[in-house]
Amino acid sequence: MPVDEGTASPQAANSHPLIGHEAAEATLLRAWRSGRFPHAWLISGPRGVGKATLARKAARFVLSQSSDGGSQAGGLFGDAPLPPDSLDTDPESSVARRIAAGGHSDFRLLTKREDKTVIQIEQTREIVDFSYMTPAEGGWKVILIDSVDDMNHNSANALLKALEEPPSKALFLLVSHAPGGLLPTIRSRCRSLKLSGVPKPGIAALLGELRPDLSEQERSVLAALGDGSPGRAIHYADQGAVDLYRALVELASNAHRLDMSLVMKMGDQLAKKGAEDAFGIMSQMIDQALQRAIKAAAVRRPVEDILPGDGAIWARLVMPDQIPRWADARTEIMGFLDKAGPPAHLGRKHVLVNAFIRLEQAAQAR
């Protein structure tokens, strides 16, 4: 039952600074300055790397440039606008504040409703109709879809109409975690902008800015567990993931003969009401640790430390000649953990205990 830390709330996406994507920002800026700005951008990459944050930054920039009160200041003698040299906009400007509040007349955010599993076709038709309207402020209209992966077939086809026959001065910003699953016709109508993971130093620095109470070691651990995703690292910080990872490493250090009292204690903790996110984080950390160990064994390299000495613990579990067995064990362990979610909905403590028993079995089979 993995936690979805990749789709931030509108407020969160608007408040987190964008880090590590200077090349993507430069691509957008060059396209704007060329005077031939594409009407649709597909912003893709792993969850939590900043796709929605970049899309909102682009939306603020475009609407600020086309606003009477925006950044199109005149030249030295007022005879020509100065070309922008950055996507940055004043966060306290009228445009930025109205976008953040959902009150800008030329901006729409399309996302699935809380009680739905997909973006409904009625929602899509509304924003397509909006895209063909005359801009209320005389510049551009911006439609941000977060995420386009949540569209079903009917919604995607409704969107395709506007992408194939683009309205004048309408900009579509499509966020996607898995662009390979989209309709090929949607991908072909968009300019692709792929974001990769953010380096650990950048995530650690961001955590220092946003969560100043964290110690240097905690920031380092969270940056590593974030695995290139600032969004994931921030979510982990707020859910006490460092302590969870310490507990996981303690269990792994004696995986061949587990202390079942510790496993049961962890199960009780993660089965409590309100611990759904913590359980999802533990599941992700187990998967991440096993993947790290398997990959390191495959290339016969040490497992990099997240906590002091934890790399050696995971490396002792997965030896190079045991990779196939551990790959099978990882699949079965994650299969147990996934049963805490739909459709099985088994108890979190039950599936966690079964997962650790399978881990112990794999560790004993030498």
Buried (B, 14 or more C-beta within 10 A) or exposed (E): BBBEBBBBEBEBBBBBEBBBBEEBBEBBBEBBEEEEBBBBBBBBBBBBBBBBBBBBBBBBBBBBBBBEEBBBEEEEEEEEEEEBEEBBBEEEBBBBBBBBEEEBEBBBBBBBEEEEEBBBBEBBBBBBEBBBEEBEBEBBBBBBBBBBBBBEEBBBBBBBBBBEEBBEBBBBBBBBBEBEEBBEEBBEBBBEBEBEBBEBEBBBBBBEEBBEEBEEEBBBBBBBBBBBBBBBBBBBBEBEBBEBBEBBBBBBBEBBEBEBEBBBEBBEBBBEEEBBBBBBBBBBBBBBBBBBBBEBBEEEEEBEBBBEEBBEBBBBBBEEEBBEBBBEBBEBBBEBBBBBBEEEEBEBBBBBBBBBBBBBBBBEEE
